[in-house]
Amino acid sequence: MLEQGTDLRSIQSLLGHNNLSTTEIYTHVANNFIKNIKNPLD
């Protein structure tokens, strides 16, 4: 979901996590995808 552009807070809610840091544990899976996102400010 993160790789498809779903915001992390929405994912947190769907997973039923009370703490965002719990959800962030799962973001390591998407690290390669995130690294390839071009910053529009560059």
PDB file of all heavy atoms in Angstrom:
ATOM      1  N   MET A   1       0.820  -1.192   0.000  1.00  0.00           N
ATOM      2  CA  MET A   1       0.000   0.000   0.000  1.00  0.00           C
ATOM      3  C   MET A   1       0.863   1.255   0.000  1.00  0.00           C
ATOM      4  O   MET A   1       0.554   2.206  -0.711  1.00  0.00           O
ATOM      5  CB  MET A   1      -0.925   0.000   1.216  1.00  0.00           C
ATOM      6  CG  MET A   1      -2.018  -1.044   1.164  1.00  0.00           C
ATOM      7  SD  MET A   1      -3.025  -1.128   2.668  1.00  0.00           S
ATOM      8  CE  MET A   1      -3.764   0.481   2.673  1.00  0.00           C
ATOM      9  N   LEU A   2       1.924   1.237   0.786  1.00  0.00           N
ATOM     10  CA  LEU A   2       2.820   2.386   0.855  1.00  0.00           C
ATOM     11  C   LEU A   2       3.445   2.640  -0.510  1.00  0.00           C
ATOM     12  O   LEU A   2       3.529   3.771  -0.966  1.00  0.00           O
ATOM     13  CB  LEU A   2       3.903   2.155   1.910  1.00  0.00           C
ATOM     14  CG  LEU A   2       4.845   3.302   2.185  1.00  0.00           C
ATOM     15  CD1 LEU A   2       4.095   4.495   2.747  1.00  0.00           C
ATOM     16  CD2 LEU A   2       5.924   2.867   3.158  1.00  0.00           C
ATOM     17  N   GLU A   3       3.846   1.582  -1.185  1.00  0.00           N
ATOM     18  CA  GLU A   3       4.456   1.717  -2.504  1.00  0.00           C
ATOM     19  C   GLU A   3       3.471   2.226  -3.545  1.00  0.00           C
ATOM     20  O   GLU A   3       3.878   2.777  -4.557  1.00  0.00           O
ATOM     21  CB  GLU A   3       5.051   0.383  -2.949  1.00  0.00           C
ATOM     22  CG  GLU A   3       6.248  -0.018  -2.131  1.00  0.00           C
ATOM     23  CD  GLU A   3       6.815  -1.364  -2.513  1.00  0.00           C
ATOM     24  OE1 GLU A   3       6.237  -2.047  -3.380  1.00  0.00           O
ATOM     25  OE2 GLU A   3       7.839  -1.742  -1.927  1.00  0.00           O
ATOM     26  N   GLN A   4       2.198   2.071  -3.289  1.00  0.00           N
ATOM     27  CA  GLN A   4       1.181   2.554  -4.216  1.00  0.00           C
ATOM     28  C   GLN A   4       0.705   3.951  -3.854  1.00  0.00           C
ATOM     29  O   GLN A   4      -0.220   4.480  -4.464  1.00  0.00           O
ATOM     30  CB  GLN A   4       0.008   1.584  -4.254  1.00  0.00           C
ATOM     31  CG  GLN A   4       0.390   0.250  -4.846  1.00  0.00           C
ATOM     32  CD  GLN A   4      -0.745  -0.754  -4.790  1.00  0.00           C
ATOM     33  OE1 GLN A   4      -1.822  -0.470  -4.273  1.00  0.00           O
ATOM     34  NE2 GLN A   4      -0.499  -1.936  -5.302  1.00  0.00           N
ATOM     35  N   GLY A   5       1.323   4.561  -2.842  1.00  0.00           N
ATOM     36  CA  GLY A   5       1.047   5.948  -2.509  1.00  0.00           C
ATOM     37  C   GLY A   5       0.115   6.181  -1.337  1.00  0.00           C
ATOM     38  O   GLY A   5      -0.218   7.319  -1.038  1.00  0.00           O
ATOM     39  N   THR A   6      -0.307   5.120  -0.663  1.00  0.00           N
ATOM     40  CA  THR A   6      -1.176   5.293   0.507  1.00  0.00           C
ATOM     41  C   THR A   6      -0.374   5.938   1.625  1.00  0.00           C
ATOM     42  O   THR A   6       0.749   5.541   1.906  1.00  0.00           O
ATOM     43  CB  THR A   6      -1.722   3.932   0.982  1.00  0.00           C
ATOM     44  OG1 THR A   6      -2.385   3.293  -0.113  1.00  0.00           O
ATOM     45  CG2 THR A   6      -2.690   4.096   2.128  1.00  0.00           C
ATOM     46  N   ASP A   7      -0.937   6.944   2.242  1.00  0.00           N
ATOM     47  CA  ASP A   7      -0.203   7.622   3.301  1.00  0.00           C
ATOM     48  C   ASP A   7      -0.096   6.745   4.551  1.00  0.00           C
ATOM     49  O   ASP A   7      -0.936   5.907   4.815  1.00  0.00           O
ATOM     50  CB  ASP A   7      -0.807   9.006   3.509  1.00  0.00           C
ATOM     51  CG  ASP A   7      -1.574   9.281   4.765  1.00  0.00           C
ATOM     52  OD1 ASP A   7      -1.526   8.514   5.706  1.00  0.00           O
ATOM     53  OD2 ASP A   7      -2.212  10.337   4.804  1.00  0.00           O
ATOM     54  N   LEU A   8       1.004   6.935   5.265  1.00  0.00           N
ATOM     55  CA  LEU A   8       1.341   6.071   6.402  1.00  0.00           C
ATOM     56  C   LEU A   8       0.285   6.108   7.498  1.00  0.00           C
ATOM     57  O   LEU A   8       0.002   5.094   8.130  1.00  0.00           O
ATOM     58  CB  LEU A   8       2.711   6.468   6.958  1.00  0.00           C
ATOM     59  CG  LEU A   8       3.398   5.482   7.888  1.00  0.00           C
ATOM     60  CD1 LEU A   8       3.543   4.116   7.236  1.00  0.00           C
ATOM     61  CD2 LEU A   8       4.745   6.010   8.314  1.00  0.00           C
ATOM     62  N   ARG A   9      -0.334   7.242   7.717  1.00  0.00           N
ATOM     63  CA  ARG A   9      -1.385   7.348   8.745  1.00  0.00           C
ATOM     64  C   ARG A   9      -2.587   6.486   8.372  1.00  0.00           C
ATOM     65  O   ARG A   9      -3.211   5.878   9.237  1.00  0.00           O
ATOM     66  CB  ARG A   9      -1.833   8.800   8.924  1.00  0.00           C
ATOM     67  CG  ARG A   9      -0.775   9.686   9.494  1.00  0.00           C
ATOM     68  CD  ARG A   9      -0.687   9.493  10.971  1.00  0.00           C
ATOM     69  NE  ARG A   9       0.295  10.419  11.509  1.00  0.00           N
ATOM     70  CZ  ARG A   9       0.610  10.482  12.759  1.00  0.00           C
ATOM     71  NH1 ARG A   9       0.031   9.688  13.625  1.00  0.00           N
ATOM     72  NH2 ARG A   9       1.503  11.330  13.177  1.00  0.00           N
ATOM     73  N   SER A  10      -2.925   6.417   7.091  1.00  0.00           N
ATOM     74  CA  SER A  10      -4.034   5.570   6.652  1.00  0.00           C
ATOM     75  C   SER A  10      -3.706   4.101   6.875  1.00  0.00           C
ATOM     76  O   SER A  10      -4.554   3.325   7.318  1.00  0.00           O
ATOM     77  CB  SER A  10      -4.337   5.809   5.177  1.00  0.00           C
ATOM     78  OG  SER A  10      -4.743   7.133   4.967  1.00  0.00           O
ATOM     79  N   ILE A  11      -2.487   3.732   6.566  1.00  0.00           N
ATOM     80  CA  ILE A  11      -2.049   2.345   6.778  1.00  0.00           C
ATOM     81  C   ILE A  11      -2.095   2.015   8.260  1.00  0.00           C
ATOM     82  O   ILE A  11      -2.538   0.940   8.654  1.00  0.00           O
ATOM     83  CB  ILE A  11      -0.639   2.122   6.192  1.00  0.00           C
ATOM     84  CG1 ILE A  11      -0.672   2.301   4.667  1.00  0.00           C
ATOM     85  CG2 ILE A  11      -0.104   0.740   6.564  1.00  0.00           C
ATOM     86  CD1 ILE A  11       0.683   2.333   4.010  1.00  0.00           C
ATOM     87  N   GLN A  12      -1.657   2.959   9.090  1.00  0.00           N
ATOM     88  CA  GLN A  12      -1.696   2.777  10.543  1.00  0.00           C
ATOM     89  C   GLN A  12      -3.116   2.471  10.994  1.00  0.00           C
ATOM     90  O   GLN A  12      -3.351   1.529  11.759  1.00  0.00           O
ATOM     91  CB  GLN A  12      -1.183   4.029  11.234  1.00  0.00           C
ATOM     92  CG  GLN A  12      -1.333   3.994  12.746  1.00  0.00           C
ATOM     93  CD  GLN A  12      -1.040   5.337  13.399  1.00  0.00           C
ATOM     94  OE1 GLN A  12      -0.856   6.352  12.727  1.00  0.00           O
ATOM     95  NE2 GLN A  12      -1.012   5.362  14.708  1.00  0.00           N
ATOM     96  N   SER A  13      -4.050   3.230  10.508  1.00  0.00           N
ATOM     97  CA  SER A  13      -5.451   3.047  10.890  1.00  0.00           C
ATOM     98  C   SER A  13      -5.979   1.691  10.428  1.00  0.00           C
ATOM     99  O   SER A  13      -6.649   0.981  11.184  1.00  0.00           O
ATOM    100  CB  SER A  13      -6.286   4.179  10.291  1.00  0.00           C
ATOM    101  OG  SER A  13      -7.644   3.982  10.572  1.00  0.00           O
ATOM    102  N   LEU A  14      -5.675   1.323   9.197  1.00  0.00           N
ATOM    103  CA  LEU A  14      -6.145   0.048   8.662  1.00  0.00           C
ATOM    104  C   LEU A  14      -5.578  -1.150   9.425  1.00  0.00           C
ATOM    105  O   LEU A  14      -6.252  -2.160   9.602  1.00  0.00           O
ATOM    106  CB  LEU A  14      -5.788  -0.072   7.180  1.00  0.00           C
ATOM    107  CG  LEU A  14      -6.579   0.849   6.247  1.00  0.00           C
ATOM    108  CD1 LEU A  14      -5.956   0.839   4.862  1.00  0.00           C
ATOM    109  CD2 LEU A  14      -8.037   0.429   6.188  1.00  0.00           C
ATOM    110  N   LEU A  15      -4.335  -1.017   9.883  1.00  0.00           N
ATOM    111  CA  LEU A  15      -3.701  -2.104  10.628  1.00  0.00           C
ATOM    112  C   LEU A  15      -4.108  -2.124  12.095  1.00  0.00           C
ATOM    113  O   LEU A  15      -3.824  -3.076  12.813  1.00  0.00           O
ATOM    114  CB  LEU A  15      -2.173  -2.010  10.517  1.00  0.00           C
ATOM    115  CG  LEU A  15      -1.595  -2.273   9.127  1.00  0.00           C
ATOM    116  CD1 LEU A  15      -0.098  -2.014   9.126  1.00  0.00           C
ATOM    117  CD2 LEU A  15      -1.892  -3.691   8.673  1.00  0.00           C
ATOM    118  N   GLY A  16      -4.746  -1.040  12.544  1.00  0.00           N
ATOM    119  CA  GLY A  16      -5.189  -0.975  13.928  1.00  0.00           C
ATOM    120  C   GLY A  16      -4.084  -0.660  14.916  1.00  0.00           C
ATOM    121  O   GLY A  16      -4.203  -0.952  16.098  1.00  0.00           O
ATOM    122  N   HIS A  17      -3.014  -0.032  14.425  1.00  0.00           N
ATOM    123  CA  HIS A  17      -1.911   0.334  15.310  1.00  0.00           C
ATOM    124  C   HIS A  17      -2.229   1.646  16.024  1.00  0.00           C
ATOM    125  O   HIS A  17      -2.662   2.600  15.397  1.00  0.00           O
ATOM    126  CB  HIS A  17      -0.613   0.500  14.522  1.00  0.00           C
ATOM    127  CG  HIS A  17      -0.132  -0.759  13.895  1.00  0.00           C
ATOM    128  ND1 HIS A  17       0.717  -0.765  12.813  1.00  0.00           N
ATOM    129  CD2 HIS A  17      -0.373  -2.065  14.181  1.00  0.00           C
ATOM    130  CE1 HIS A  17       0.980  -2.014  12.476  1.00  0.00           C
ATOM    131  NE2 HIS A  17       0.322  -2.820  13.290  1.00  0.00           N
ATOM    132  N   ASN A  18      -1.994   1.676  17.317  1.00  0.00           N
ATOM    133  CA  ASN A  18      -2.181   2.909  18.083  1.00  0.00           C
ATOM    134  C   ASN A  18      -1.005   3.858  17.928  1.00  0.00           C
ATOM    135  O   ASN A  18      -1.153   5.062  18.008  1.00  0.00           O
ATOM    136  CB  ASN A  18      -2.376   2.591  19.569  1.00  0.00           C
ATOM    137  CG  ASN A  18      -3.682   1.879  19.829  1.00  0.00           C
ATOM    138  OD1 ASN A  18      -4.681   2.175  19.189  1.00  0.00           O
ATOM    139  ND2 ASN A  18      -3.668   0.939  20.751  1.00  0.00           N
ATOM    140  N   ASN A  19       0.177   3.305  17.723  1.00  0.00           N
ATOM    141  CA  ASN A  19       1.399   4.082  17.663  1.00  0.00           C
ATOM    142  C   ASN A  19       1.970   4.025  16.250  1.00  0.00           C
ATOM    143  O   ASN A  19       2.145   2.944  15.692  1.00  0.00           O
ATOM    144  CB  ASN A  19       2.405   3.526  18.673  1.00  0.00           C
ATOM    145  CG  ASN A  19       3.581   4.428  18.892  1.00  0.00           C
ATOM    146  OD1 ASN A  19       4.028   5.119  17.981  1.00  0.00           O
ATOM    147  ND2 ASN A  19       4.095   4.418  20.101  1.00  0.00           N
ATOM    148  N   LEU A  20       2.279   5.181  15.672  1.00  0.00           N
ATOM    149  CA  LEU A  20       2.814   5.229  14.317  1.00  0.00           C
ATOM    150  C   LEU A  20       4.141   4.476  14.208  1.00  0.00           C
ATOM    151  O   LEU A  20       4.434   3.883  13.173  1.00  0.00           O
ATOM    152  CB  LEU A  20       2.987   6.674  13.854  1.00  0.00           C
ATOM    153  CG  LEU A  20       3.403   6.885  12.415  1.00  0.00           C
ATOM    154  CD1 LEU A  20       2.392   6.267  11.453  1.00  0.00           C
ATOM    155  CD2 LEU A  20       3.595   8.348  12.118  1.00  0.00           C
ATOM    156  N   SER A  21       4.926   4.457  15.270  1.00  0.00           N
ATOM    157  CA  SER A  21       6.216   3.765  15.205  1.00  0.00           C
ATOM    158  C   SER A  21       6.045   2.263  14.967  1.00  0.00           C
ATOM    159  O   SER A  21       6.907   1.630  14.371  1.00  0.00           O
ATOM    160  CB  SER A  21       7.050   4.029  16.458  1.00  0.00           C
ATOM    161  OG  SER A  21       6.419   3.495  17.603  1.00  0.00           O
ATOM    162  N   THR A  22       4.924   1.709  15.402  1.00  0.00           N
ATOM    163  CA  THR A  22       4.644   0.299  15.135  1.00  0.00           C
ATOM    164  C   THR A  22       4.457   0.095  13.631  1.00  0.00           C
ATOM    165  O   THR A  22       4.972  -0.861  13.053  1.00  0.00           O
ATOM    166  CB  THR A  22       3.367  -0.158  15.875  1.00  0.00           C
ATOM    167  OG1 THR A  22       3.533   0.118  17.259  1.00  0.00           O
ATOM    168  CG2 THR A  22       3.109  -1.630  15.669  1.00  0.00           C
ATOM    169  N   THR A  23       3.743   0.986  12.999  1.00  0.00           N
ATOM    170  CA  THR A  23       3.516   0.905  11.560  1.00  0.00           C
ATOM    171  C   THR A  23       4.808   1.132  10.794  1.00  0.00           C
ATOM    172  O   THR A  23       5.060   0.487   9.770  1.00  0.00           O
ATOM    173  CB  THR A  23       2.462   1.947  11.124  1.00  0.00           C
ATOM    174  OG1 THR A  23       1.329   1.831  11.969  1.00  0.00           O
ATOM    175  CG2 THR A  23       2.043   1.739   9.686  1.00  0.00           C
ATOM    176  N   GLU A  24       5.656   2.011  11.273  1.00  0.00           N
ATOM    177  CA  GLU A  24       6.910   2.336  10.591  1.00  0.00           C
ATOM    178  C   GLU A  24       7.838   1.135  10.483  1.00  0.00           C
ATOM    179  O   GLU A  24       8.684   1.094   9.590  1.00  0.00           O
ATOM    180  CB  GLU A  24       7.615   3.487  11.296  1.00  0.00           C
ATOM    181  CG  GLU A  24       6.919   4.809  11.126  1.00  0.00           C
ATOM    182  CD  GLU A  24       7.535   5.917  11.948  1.00  0.00           C
ATOM    183  OE1 GLU A  24       8.316   5.637  12.888  1.00  0.00           O
ATOM    184  OE2 GLU A  24       7.223   7.083  11.666  1.00  0.00           O
ATOM    185  N   ILE A  25       7.668   0.164  11.353  1.00  0.00           N
ATOM    186  CA  ILE A  25       8.484  -1.046  11.286  1.00  0.00           C
ATOM    187  C   ILE A  25       8.337  -1.705   9.917  1.00  0.00           C
ATOM    188  O   ILE A  25       9.289  -2.240   9.362  1.00  0.00           O
ATOM    189  CB  ILE A  25       8.081  -2.041  12.402  1.00  0.00           C
ATOM    190  CG1 ILE A  25       8.450  -1.471  13.761  1.00  0.00           C
ATOM    191  CG2 ILE A  25       8.714  -3.402  12.186  1.00  0.00           C
ATOM    192  CD1 ILE A  25       7.875  -2.237  14.937  1.00  0.00           C
ATOM    193  N   TYR A  26       7.148  -1.615   9.354  1.00  0.00           N
ATOM    194  CA  TYR A  26       6.876  -2.258   8.076  1.00  0.00           C
ATOM    195  C   TYR A  26       7.404  -1.481   6.879  1.00  0.00           C
ATOM    196  O   TYR A  26       7.433  -1.990   5.769  1.00  0.00           O
ATOM    197  CB  TYR A  26       5.368  -2.485   7.912  1.00  0.00           C
ATOM    198  CG  TYR A  26       4.822  -3.421   8.947  1.00  0.00           C
ATOM    199  CD1 TYR A  26       4.218  -2.933  10.100  1.00  0.00           C
ATOM    200  CD2 TYR A  26       4.928  -4.795   8.785  1.00  0.00           C
ATOM    201  CE1 TYR A  26       3.720  -3.791  11.066  1.00  0.00           C
ATOM    202  CE2 TYR A  26       4.437  -5.664   9.747  1.00  0.00           C
ATOM    203  CZ  TYR A  26       3.832  -5.147  10.879  1.00  0.00           C
ATOM    204  OH  TYR A  26       3.354  -6.000  11.833  1.00  0.00           O
ATOM    205  N   THR A  27       7.836  -0.254   7.076  1.00  0.00           N
ATOM    206  CA  THR A  27       8.277   0.560   5.949  1.00  0.00           C
ATOM    207  C   THR A  27       9.622   0.122   5.391  1.00  0.00           C
ATOM    208  O   THR A  27       9.943   0.465   4.258  1.00  0.00           O
ATOM    209  CB  THR A  27       8.350   2.053   6.316  1.00  0.00           C
ATOM    210  OG1 THR A  27       9.318   2.246   7.336  1.00  0.00           O
ATOM    211  CG2 THR A  27       6.994   2.576   6.739  1.00  0.00           C
ATOM    212  N   HIS A  28      10.388  -0.646   6.131  1.00  0.00           N
ATOM    213  CA  HIS A  28      11.682  -1.086   5.608  1.00  0.00           C
ATOM    214  C   HIS A  28      11.515  -1.900   4.338  1.00  0.00           C
ATOM    215  O   HIS A  28      12.387  -1.934   3.486  1.00  0.00           O
ATOM    216  CB  HIS A  28      12.462  -1.879   6.665  1.00  0.00           C
ATOM    217  CG  HIS A  28      11.927  -3.239   6.911  1.00  0.00           C
ATOM    218  ND1 HIS A  28      10.856  -3.461   7.760  1.00  0.00           N
ATOM    219  CD2 HIS A  28      12.261  -4.445   6.407  1.00  0.00           C
ATOM    220  CE1 HIS A  28      10.575  -4.760   7.767  1.00  0.00           C
ATOM    221  NE2 HIS A  28      11.404  -5.373   6.959  1.00  0.00           N
ATOM    222  N   VAL A  29      10.369  -2.515   4.164  1.00  0.00           N
ATOM    223  CA  VAL A  29      10.094  -3.300   2.966  1.00  0.00           C
ATOM    224  C   VAL A  29      10.035  -2.390   1.751  1.00  0.00           C
ATOM    225  O   VAL A  29      10.420  -2.771   0.655  1.00  0.00           O
ATOM    226  CB  VAL A  29       8.764  -4.070   3.118  1.00  0.00           C
ATOM    227  CG1 VAL A  29       8.389  -4.791   1.849  1.00  0.00           C
ATOM    228  CG2 VAL A  29       8.852  -5.035   4.289  1.00  0.00           C
ATOM    229  N   ALA A  30       9.600  -1.167   1.940  1.00  0.00           N
ATOM    230  CA  ALA A  30       9.426  -0.234   0.833  1.00  0.00           C
ATOM    231  C   ALA A  30      10.627   0.689   0.635  1.00  0.00           C
ATOM    232  O   ALA A  30      10.574   1.581  -0.201  1.00  0.00           O
ATOM    233  CB  ALA A  30       8.174   0.597   1.064  1.00  0.00           C
ATOM    234  N   ASN A  31      11.706   0.482   1.354  1.00  0.00           N
ATOM    235  CA  ASN A  31      12.842   1.396   1.283  1.00  0.00           C
ATOM    236  C   ASN A  31      13.388   1.564  -0.131  1.00  0.00           C
ATOM    237  O   ASN A  31      13.723   2.672  -0.539  1.00  0.00           O
ATOM    238  CB  ASN A  31      13.959   0.966   2.227  1.00  0.00           C
ATOM    239  CG  ASN A  31      13.720   1.428   3.633  1.00  0.00           C
ATOM    240  OD1 ASN A  31      12.919   2.320   3.888  1.00  0.00           O
ATOM    241  ND2 ASN A  31      14.407   0.820   4.568  1.00  0.00           N
ATOM    242  N   ASN A  32      13.525   0.481  -0.894  1.00  0.00           N
ATOM    243  CA  ASN A  32      14.051   0.603  -2.251  1.00  0.00           C
ATOM    244  C   ASN A  32      13.129   1.446  -3.114  1.00  0.00           C
ATOM    245  O   ASN A  32      13.583   2.251  -3.916  1.00  0.00           O
ATOM    246  CB  ASN A  32      14.254  -0.775  -2.889  1.00  0.00           C
ATOM    247  CG  ASN A  32      15.432  -1.497  -2.275  1.00  0.00           C
ATOM    248  OD1 ASN A  32      16.363  -0.870  -1.799  1.00  0.00           O
ATOM    249  ND2 ASN A  32      15.393  -2.815  -2.303  1.00  0.00           N
ATOM    250  N   PHE A  33      11.843   1.282  -2.948  1.00  0.00           N
ATOM    251  CA  PHE A  33      10.884   2.082  -3.691  1.00  0.00           C
ATOM    252  C   PHE A  33      11.014   3.555  -3.308  1.00  0.00           C
ATOM    253  O   PHE A  33      11.057   4.430  -4.171  1.00  0.00           O
ATOM    254  CB  PHE A  33       9.462   1.586  -3.419  1.00  0.00           C
ATOM    255  CG  PHE A  33       8.401   2.426  -4.051  1.00  0.00           C
ATOM    256  CD1 PHE A  33       8.096   2.290  -5.382  1.00  0.00           C
ATOM    257  CD2 PHE A  33       7.710   3.364  -3.297  1.00  0.00           C
ATOM    258  CE1 PHE A  33       7.123   3.079  -5.966  1.00  0.00           C
ATOM    259  CE2 PHE A  33       6.729   4.144  -3.870  1.00  0.00           C
ATOM    260  CZ  PHE A  33       6.431   3.993  -5.204  1.00  0.00           C
ATOM    261  N   ILE A  34      11.101   3.822  -2.030  1.00  0.00           N
ATOM    262  CA  ILE A  34      11.172   5.197  -1.534  1.00  0.00           C
ATOM    263  C   ILE A  34      12.454   5.873  -2.019  1.00  0.00           C
ATOM    264  O   ILE A  34      12.456   7.040  -2.392  1.00  0.00           O
ATOM    265  CB  ILE A  34      11.050   5.224  -0.003  1.00  0.00           C
ATOM    266  CG1 ILE A  34       9.630   4.797   0.397  1.00  0.00           C
ATOM    267  CG2 ILE A  34      11.376   6.598   0.565  1.00  0.00           C
ATOM    268  CD1 ILE A  34       9.455   4.549   1.866  1.00  0.00           C
ATOM    269  N   LYS A  35      13.552   5.149  -2.058  1.00  0.00           N
ATOM    270  CA  LYS A  35      14.823   5.713  -2.516  1.00  0.00           C
ATOM    271  C   LYS A  35      14.753   6.160  -3.964  1.00  0.00           C
ATOM    272  O   LYS A  35      15.481   7.059  -4.377  1.00  0.00           O
ATOM    273  CB  LYS A  35      15.952   4.691  -2.354  1.00  0.00           C
ATOM    274  CG  LYS A  35      16.346   4.454  -0.918  1.00  0.00           C
ATOM    275  CD  LYS A  35      17.431   3.404  -0.840  1.00  0.00           C
ATOM    276  CE  LYS A  35      17.707   3.017   0.587  1.00  0.00           C
ATOM    277  NZ  LYS A  35      18.677   1.921   0.688  1.00  0.00           N
ATOM    278  N   ASN A  36      13.889   5.541  -4.755  1.00  0.00           N
ATOM    279  CA  ASN A  36      13.792   5.864  -6.178  1.00  0.00           C
ATOM    280  C   ASN A  36      12.819   6.997  -6.479  1.00  0.00           C
ATOM    281  O   ASN A  36      12.685   7.397  -7.632  1.00  0.00           O
ATOM    282  CB  ASN A  36      13.400   4.616  -6.969  1.00  0.00           C
ATOM    283  CG  ASN A  36      14.503   3.579  -6.959  1.00  0.00           C
ATOM    284  OD1 ASN A  36      15.676   3.914  -7.009  1.00  0.00           O
ATOM    285  ND2 ASN A  36      14.128   2.319  -6.908  1.00  0.00           N
ATOM    286  N   ILE A  37      12.156   7.532  -5.457  1.00  0.00           N
ATOM    287  CA  ILE A  37      11.237   8.642  -5.671  1.00  0.00           C
ATOM    288  C   ILE A  37      12.060   9.921  -5.886  1.00  0.00           C
ATOM    289  O   ILE A  37      12.935  10.245  -5.077  1.00  0.00           O
ATOM    290  CB  ILE A  37      10.277   8.821  -4.479  1.00  0.00           C
ATOM    291  CG1 ILE A  37       9.387   7.607  -4.360  1.00  0.00           C
ATOM    292  CG2 ILE A  37       9.454  10.104  -4.636  1.00  0.00           C
ATOM    293  CD1 ILE A  37       8.497   7.624  -3.119  1.00  0.00           C
ATOM    294  N   LYS A  38      11.779  10.596  -6.964  1.00  0.00           N
ATOM    295  CA  LYS A  38      12.514  11.833  -7.258  1.00  0.00           C
ATOM    296  C   LYS A  38      11.864  12.991  -6.508  1.00  0.00           C
ATOM    297  O   LYS A  38      10.658  13.191  -6.559  1.00  0.00           O
ATOM    298  CB  LYS A  38      12.480  12.106  -8.754  1.00  0.00           C
ATOM    299  CG  LYS A  38      13.323  13.287  -9.124  1.00  0.00           C
ATOM    300  CD  LYS A  38      13.484  13.418 -10.625  1.00  0.00           C
ATOM    301  CE  LYS A  38      14.373  14.614 -10.909  1.00  0.00           C
ATOM    302  NZ  LYS A  38      14.886  14.612 -12.244  1.00  0.00           N
ATOM    303  N   ASN A  39      12.670  13.748  -5.806  1.00  0.00           N
ATOM    304  CA  ASN A  39      12.220  14.915  -5.068  1.00  0.00           C
ATOM    305  C   ASN A  39      11.862  16.011  -6.059  1.00  0.00           C
ATOM    306  O   ASN A  39      12.709  16.432  -6.854  1.00  0.00           O
ATOM    307  CB  ASN A  39      13.319  15.384  -4.114  1.00  0.00           C
ATOM    308  CG  ASN A  39      12.884  16.523  -3.231  1.00  0.00           C
ATOM    309  OD1 ASN A  39      11.948  17.236  -3.529  1.00  0.00           O
ATOM    310  ND2 ASN A  39      13.588  16.688  -2.129  1.00  0.00           N
ATOM    311  N   PRO A  40      10.628  16.504  -6.039  1.00  0.00           N
ATOM    312  CA  PRO A  40      10.248  17.547  -6.990  1.00  0.00           C
ATOM    313  C   PRO A  40      10.985  18.871  -6.759  1.00  0.00           C
ATOM    314  O   PRO A  40      10.976  19.736  -7.625  1.00  0.00           O
ATOM    315  CB  PRO A  40       8.749  17.724  -6.759  1.00  0.00           C
ATOM    316  CG  PRO A  40       8.499  17.162  -5.400  1.00  0.00           C
ATOM    317  CD  PRO A  40       9.541  16.128  -5.153  1.00  0.00           C
ATOM    318  N   LEU A  41      11.642  19.013  -5.632  1.00  0.00           N
ATOM    319  CA  LEU A  41      12.387  20.236  -5.352  1.00  0.00           C
ATOM    320  C   LEU A  41      13.809  20.202  -5.902  1.00  0.00           C
ATOM    321  O   LEU A  41      14.492  21.208  -5.918  1.00  0.00           O
ATOM    322  CB  LEU A  41      12.421  20.492  -3.840  1.00  0.00           C
ATOM    323  CG  LEU A  41      11.057  20.665  -3.179  1.00  0.00           C
ATOM    324  CD1 LEU A  41      11.225  20.791  -1.670  1.00  0.00           C
ATOM    325  CD2 LEU A  41      10.298  21.830  -3.746  1.00  0.00           C
ATOM    326  N   ASP A  42      14.237  19.020  -6.349  1.00  0.00           N
ATOM    327  CA  ASP A  42      15.598  18.901  -6.909  1.00  0.00           C
ATOM    328  C   ASP A  42      15.646  19.347  -8.352  1.00  0.00           C
ATOM    329  O   ASP A  42      14.789  19.218  -9.127  1.00  0.00           O
ATOM    330  CB  ASP A  42      16.097  17.467  -6.807  1.00  0.00           C
ATOM    331  CG  ASP A  42      16.446  17.085  -5.380  1.00  0.00           C
ATOM    332  OD1 ASP A  42      16.621  17.963  -4.537  1.00  0.00           O
ATOM    333  OD2 ASP A  42      16.516  15.865  -5.116  1.00  0.00           O
TER     334      ASP A  42
END
